[in-house]
């Protein structure tokens, strides 16, 4: 007969803590996704369309900012203990896409 393993008292609070910590992470990832989408969908009307290029760069900057804040939040040890690495994957991918798009914008 196996005996139940006693659970640590903090394990019951981790579910609630996960929700509390996931909210700001998701709220930072959503504007990063929107800004990245804007940067990817803006197309210049002609080769010297400075307004379109400026819009692409602004979208990339906003995506890098919000995704970077999400990554910095996740790097805090208490957050990393509760929210494992799959939680930061979307923000990290958005950050990488925004940086690649920003670098490939013609000057």
C-alpha positions, 0 to 999 in steps of 0.5 A: 500500500502506498502512502500519499506524499505530503505536499509542500504548503506552498504548492497550493499557492503556486496556481494562484501565483502563476495566474498573478504573475502570468497577467503582466507577462501576457499584457506585455506580450500582446502589445509586442505582438501587435507592434510586430504585426504592424512592422511586418505588414507595413509596405512602402508605397515607393522606394523612398517612402520615409513615412512607411520606413519610419512606421516599420522602425517604430513598430520594431522599436515598440515590439522590442521594448514590450518583449524586452520588458516581458523578458526582464520580468521573466528573468526575475528569480521568483517569476522564473520559479513559478513560470517556466521557460515556455511562458517566455517563448512567445515574447522571445520569438517576437523580440527576435522577429522585430530585431530581424525586421528592424535590421532589414529595413532599408536605410 
